[in-house]
Amino acid sequence: MKAIAKLTWNSLKLSWRTPIAFFFTIVFPMGFFFLYAGIFAHGEPDAVAKVLGPVLTLMALTSGLFGNGATTVMMRERGMLRPYHLTPLTAQQWILSRLLSIYIVSLFVGALMLALACLLYHMPLTTSILNLWIVYTIGALSIASLGMVVASVMNNMQEAQIVFQLLFIVFLFFSGASVSSQSLPPFIRGLGRFLPPTLMVLSFNRLLLHRVSLWSIWPELLGLILTGVLSFVIGSVLFRWEKEDRATRRDRFVALLALVPMIVIGIWLNWLLG
């Protein structure tokens, strides 16, 4: 635990010094918050409540895919992981420290968004802060773990940028984080239920708009937990310290196992919600 705590602190300091991590974990999410709340919601309290969940999900996406996954590929390609490889650290310890550092930074930004939504836009808070924290924690760590799986099977930064950008676009438009899921065709809405960001958006919306209890969203939370745990295990197994160590076809096949919880929960949710 001492090694993980020290690594997490070093990663926190690095996140302020690495331009790509700083932009995608702090600047980008705050820009979208003011875009959604100030322009799309016109600053109206009830409308701000509708966009807060998608904005928090968008932040989890950018920090998990780019701030965590793409940054890991960049560090490996530049040889920044080699010094860690020469120490007794395990891949699990390094990955966990990265997940915690990204989570802490994004949690701070998320708390700032919530405070601004309530104080600046007078958004009604219809659920407890604890419930929002639980949903964000599970969702953000799940997406960040999935980002680490992708990073583990990317061989260079050019390849990683294409894959992460494609994933971001699919997650953004199919999850309801950019366009309300109710305005999407039923087929697209059904596909979206297989994606972790959709589970986050559904959970936040049900808490903020429908005033349900945390127990009422247990299928969504279970899907995020299973995806996060399995992704962490797979990412740890496939993690590579050196850029010369190339990902194989077998590695990418193993990485696809991270889709299993998404497929199961997606089928289940489509059966429950119709």
C-alpha positions in Angstrom: 0.0 0.0 0.0 2.9 2.4 0.7 4.3 1.9 -2.8 0.8 2.5 -4.3 0.3 5.6 -2.3 3.7 7.0 -3.3 3.1 6.1 -7.0 -0.3 7.7 -6.9 1.2 10.9 -5.5 3.8 11.0 -8.2 1.1 10.4 -10.8 -0.9 13.2 -9.4 2.0 15.6 -9.8 2.7 14.3 -13.3 -0.9 14.9 -14.3 -0.4 18.6 -13.8 2.8 18.6 -15.8 1.7 16.4 -18.8 -0.2 18.6 -21.3 -2.4 15.8 -22.7 -3.4 14.5 -19.2 -4.0 18.1 -17.9 -6.1 19.0 -20.9 -8.3 15.9 -21.0 -8.8 15.6 -17.2 -9.4 19.2 -16.3 -9.7 21.8 -19.1 -11.8 19.7 -21.5 -14.4 18.6 -19.0 -14.8 22.1 -17.5 -15.3 23.5 -21.0 -18.0 21.0 -21.7 -19.7 21.7 -18.4 -20.1 25.4 -19.2 -21.2 24.5 -22.8 -23.9 22.1 -21.6 -25.1 24.0 -18.6 -24.8 27.6 -20.0 -25.8 27.1 -23.6 -27.6 23.8 -24.1 -29.5 24.1 -20.8 -29.7 27.9 -20.9 -28.8 28.0 -17.3 -32.2 26.8 -16.2 -32.1 24.7 -13.0 -34.1 21.7 -14.1 -32.4 21.6 -17.5 -29.0 21.7 -15.8 -30.0 18.6 -13.8 -30.6 16.8 -17.1 -27.2 17.6 -18.5 -25.1 17.1 -15.3 -25.1 13.3 -15.6 -23.9 13.3 -19.3 -21.2 15.9 -18.4 -19.9 13.8 -15.5 -19.9 10.8 -17.8 -18.1 12.7 -20.5 -15.4 13.6 -17.9 -15.1 9.9 -17.0 -14.7 9.2 -20.7 -12.0 11.7 -21.4 -10.0 11.0 -18.3 -10.3 7.2 -18.6 -9.6 6.9 -22.3 -7.2 9.8 -23.0 -5.9 10.9 -19.6 -5.2 7.3 -18.6 -5.1 5.0 -21.6 -3.5 7.3 -24.2 -1.1 8.7 -21.6 0.0 5.2 -20.7 0.8 4.4 -24.4 2.7 7.7 -24.7 4.8 6.9 -21.5 5.6 3.5 -22.8 6.6 4.7 -26.2 8.9 7.4 -24.7 10.6 4.9 -22.4 9.1 6.6 -19.2 7.9 3.2 -17.9 11.4 1.6 -18.1 12.6 3.0 -14.7 9.5 1.5 -13.0 10.1 -1.8 -14.6 13.6 -1.9 -13.0 12.0 -1.8 -9.5 10.1 -4.5 -7.6 6.8 -2.9 -8.7 4.2 -5.1 -10.2 1.9 -4.2 -13.1 -1.1 -4.3 -10.7 0.5 -1.7 -8.4 1.3 0.6 -11.3 -2.1 0.4 -12.9 -3.9 0.9 -9.6 -1.8 4.0 -8.8 -2.7 5.4 -12.3 -6.4 4.6 -11.8 -6.4 6.3 -8.4 -4.6 9.4 -9.6 -6.9 9.9 -12.5 -9.9 9.3 -10.3 -8.8 11.8 -7.6 -8.3 14.5 -10.2 -11.5 13.9 -12.0 -13.4 13.6 -8.6 -12.1 17.1 -7.7 -13.3 18.5 -11.0 -16.7 16.6 -10.7 -17.2 18.1 -7.2 -16.5 21.6 -8.7 -19.1 20.9 -11.4 -21.7 19.9 -8.8 -21.0 23.0 -6.7 -21.3 25.3 -9.7 -24.5 23.6 -10.8 -26.0 24.1 -7.4 -24.6 27.6 -6.6 -24.3 29.2 -10.0 -27.3 27.6 -11.8 -29.4 26.8 -8.7 -29.9 23.2 -9.8 -32.2 21.2 -7.4 -30.3 18.4 -5.7 -32.9 15.5 -5.6 -30.5 12.8 -4.3 -27.7 12.6 -1.8 -24.1 13.6 -2.7 -23.1 10.1 -1.4 -25.2 8.4 -4.1 -23.7 10.6 -6.8 -20.2 9.8 -5.5 -20.8 6.1 -5.5 -22.1 6.1 -9.1 -19.2 8.3 -10.3 -16.6 6.2 -8.5 -17.8 2.9 -9.9 -18.3 4.4 -13.4 -15.0 6.3 -13.6 -12.9 3.4 -12.4 -14.7 1.0 -14.7 -14.0 3.2 -17.8 -10.4 3.9 -16.8 -9.8 0.2 -16.4 -11.2 -0.4 -19.8 -8.9 2.3 -21.2 -6.0 0.4 -19.7 -7.0 -2.8 -21.5 -7.0 -0.9 -24.8 -3.6 0.7 -23.9 -2.1 -2.7 -23.2 -2.7 -4.0 -26.8 -1.7 -0.8 -28.6 1.8 -0.9 -30.1 2.3 2.8 -30.8 0.8 6.2 -30.2 -0.5 6.6 -33.8 -2.5 3.3 -33.5 -3.7 4.3 -30.0 -5.0 7.7 -31.1 -7.2 6.2 -33.8 -8.6 3.5 -31.5 -9.2 5.8 -28.6 -10.8 8.5 -30.8 -13.1 5.9 -32.4 -14.1 4.5 -28.9 -14.7 8.0 -27.7 -17.0 8.9 -30.6 -19.0 5.7 -30.2 -19.3 6.0 -26.5 -20.2 9.7 -26.8 -23.0 9.4 -29.3 -24.4 6.0 -28.4 -24.5 6.5 -24.6 -26.7 9.6 -24.4 -23.8 11.7 -23.2 -24.1 14.1 -26.2 -27.6 13.4 -27.5 -30.5 12.4 -25.2 -31.1 8.6 -25.6 -34.8 9.3 -25.9 -34.2 11.1 -29.2 -32.2 8.1 -30.6 -33.8 5.4 -32.7 -34.8 2.3 -30.6 -32.1 0.2 -32.3 -29.4 2.6 -31.4 -30.8 3.0 -27.9 -30.6 -0.8 -27.5 -27.0 -0.9 -28.7 -26.1 1.8 -26.3 -27.1 -0.3 -23.3 -24.1 -2.5 -24.0 -21.7 0.4 -23.2 -20.4 1.4 -19.8 -21.0 5.1 -20.3 -24.6 4.4 -21.0 -24.9 2.7 -17.6 -23.4 5.9 -16.0 -25.8 8.2 -17.8 -28.8 6.1 -16.9 -27.7 5.9 -13.3 -27.2 9.6 -12.9 -30.4 10.5 -14.7 -32.5 8.2 -12.6 -31.0 9.7 -9.4 -31.2 13.3 -10.5 -34.4 13.3 -12.4 -36.5 10.5 -11.1 -35.5 10.5 -7.4 -35.0 6.8 -7.2 -32.9 5.0 -4.5 -29.5 3.7 -5.1 -30.9 0.1 -4.9 -33.1 0.8 -7.9 -30.1 1.2 -10.2 -28.3 -2.0 -9.1 -28.3 -3.6 -12.6 -26.4 -0.6 -14.0 -24.0 -0.6 -11.1 -23.4 -4.3 -11.3 -22.6 -4.0 -15.0 -20.0 -1.3 -14.3 -18.5 -3.2 -11.4 -18.1 -6.4 -13.4 -16.6 -4.5 -16.4 -14.2 -2.7 -14.1 -13.0 -5.7 -12.2 -12.5 -7.9 -15.3 -10.8 -5.0 -17.2 -8.4 -4.4 -14.3 -7.5 -8.1 -14.3 -7.0 -8.3 -18.1 -5.1 -5.0 -18.2 -2.7 -6.3 -15.5 -2.1 -9.5 -17.4 -1.5 -7.8 -20.7 0.4 -4.8 -19.4 3.7 -4.1 -21.1 6.5 -1.9 -19.8 8.7 -1.8 -22.9 7.7 -0.5 -26.4 9.8 -3.3 -27.9 7.5 -5.8 -26.4 4.8 -5.9 -29.0 1.2 -7.0 -28.5 0.3 -10.3 -30.2 -2.9 -11.5 -31.8 -3.5 -13.7 -28.8 -3.2 -10.6 -26.5 -5.9 -8.8 -28.4 -8.1 -11.9 -28.3 -7.7 -12.0 -24.5 -8.5 -8.3 -24.4 -11.8 -9.0 -26.0 -12.9 -10.9 -22.9 -13.5 -7.5 -21.3 -16.6 -7.3 -23.5 -18.2 -10.3 -21.8 -19.8 -8.3 -18.9 -21.0 -5.6 -21.3 -22.7 -8.1 -23.5 -24.4 -9.9 -20.6 -25.6 -6.7 -18.9 -26.6 -5.2 -22.3 -28.8 -8.2 -23.1 -30.3 -8.1 -19.6 -31.0 -4.4 -19.7 -32.6 -4.6 -23.1 -34.8 -7.4 -21.8 -35.8 -5.4 -18.7 -36.3 -2.0 -20.4 -37.7 -3.3 -23.7 
